[in-house]
Amino acid sequence: MKLVTAIVHNEDAASLVDALLEREFRATRLHSSGGFLKQGNATILVGVEDDQVDAVLEIVSANCHSRRQFVNPMPPIMEPGEFYMPYPVEVEVGGATGGRCAGSRPPRHAA
């Protein structure tokens, strides 16, 4: 049993979860944010058998694309009277960052 974790851009999260469900992989979506752009992300968790990890990673790769975007950099700390004119900078956003963790099945309790 493995836990596949993918941190993806918000724009890709819905299509990724839909694609996982289409292939009958159950997924949990957690809203997250971070990085130097402070933009919203989604953390997708999928528990699968060892032989299904590659299939899940292929779905992630097929549904999460990087894109280029212009952002205004944060102004530096300045002394009074100084002037800073930020110029937009083109950066790459999106895609997916992920990994897998070994796990074991939790024990089932009889009700």
C-alpha positions in Angstrom: 0.0 0.0 0.0 1.3 3.5 -0.9 0.1 7.0 -0.3 0.7 9.2 -3.3 0.8 12.9 -2.6 0.6 15.5 -5.3 0.7 19.3 -4.7 -0.9 21.0 -7.7 -2.0 24.4 -8.9 -5.6 25.2 -8.1 -6.5 25.5 -11.8 -5.4 21.8 -12.3 -6.9 20.3 -9.1 -10.5 19.8 -10.3 -9.6 18.1 -13.6 -7.1 15.9 -11.8 -9.6 14.7 -9.2 -12.2 14.1 -11.9 -9.6 12.0 -13.9 -8.7 10.0 -10.8 -12.3 9.3 -10.1 -12.9 8.3 -13.7 -10.3 5.6 -13.3 -11.8 4.6 -9.9 -9.0 6.0 -7.7 -10.4 7.6 -4.6 -8.7 10.9 -3.8 -8.8 13.5 -1.0 -8.3 17.2 -1.9 -6.8 19.6 0.7 -6.6 23.3 0.0 -3.1 24.6 0.7 -1.0 27.7 -0.2 2.6 28.6 -0.2 5.7 29.2 -2.2 7.1 32.6 -2.9 4.0 33.6 -5.0 1.6 32.8 -2.0 -0.9 31.4 -4.4 -3.5 28.7 -3.7 -2.6 25.1 -4.3 -4.3 21.8 -3.7 -2.7 18.8 -2.0 -4.2 15.6 -3.5 -3.8 12.3 -1.5 -4.4 9.0 -3.1 -4.0 5.6 -1.3 -3.3 2.8 -3.8 -1.8 -0.6 -4.0 1.9 -0.8 -5.0 1.2 -1.8 -8.6 -1.1 1.2 -9.1 1.4 3.9 -8.3 2.6 4.4 -11.8 -1.0 4.7 -13.2 -1.8 7.4 -10.6 1.5 9.3 -11.5 0.6 9.1 -15.2 -2.8 10.7 -14.5 -1.2 13.5 -12.4 1.3 14.2 -15.3 -1.5 14.2 -17.9 -3.7 16.7 -15.9 -1.2 19.1 -14.3 0.5 21.5 -16.6 3.0 24.3 -16.0 2.3 27.7 -17.4 4.0 31.1 -17.5 2.6 34.0 -15.6 3.7 37.6 -14.9 3.9 38.7 -11.3 5.0 41.8 -9.5 7.9 41.1 -7.1 7.6 42.2 -3.5 9.3 45.5 -2.9 12.4 45.4 -0.7 12.5 47.1 2.7 13.4 50.7 1.9 14.4 53.8 3.8 11.9 56.7 3.9 12.1 58.8 0.7 13.4 56.0 -1.5 11.3 55.0 -4.5 10.9 51.5 -5.9 9.2 50.8 -9.2 8.4 47.1 -9.6 8.6 45.6 -13.0 6.5 42.4 -13.8 8.6 39.3 -13.9 7.6 36.2 -15.9 7.7 33.0 -13.8 6.6 29.4 -14.4 3.7 28.2 -12.2 1.6 25.1 -12.0 2.6 21.5 -12.8 2.8 19.1 -9.9 5.2 18.2 -7.1 4.6 14.9 -5.5 5.9 11.8 -3.9 4.9 8.4 -2.5 5.1 7.0 1.0 5.1 3.4 2.1 2.2 2.4 4.2 0.2 -0.4 5.6 -3.5 -1.1 5.7 -5.1 0.2 8.9 -6.7 -2.6 10.9 -10.5 -3.0 10.3 -12.6 -3.0 13.4 -15.8 -5.1 13.5 -18.9 -3.0 14.4 
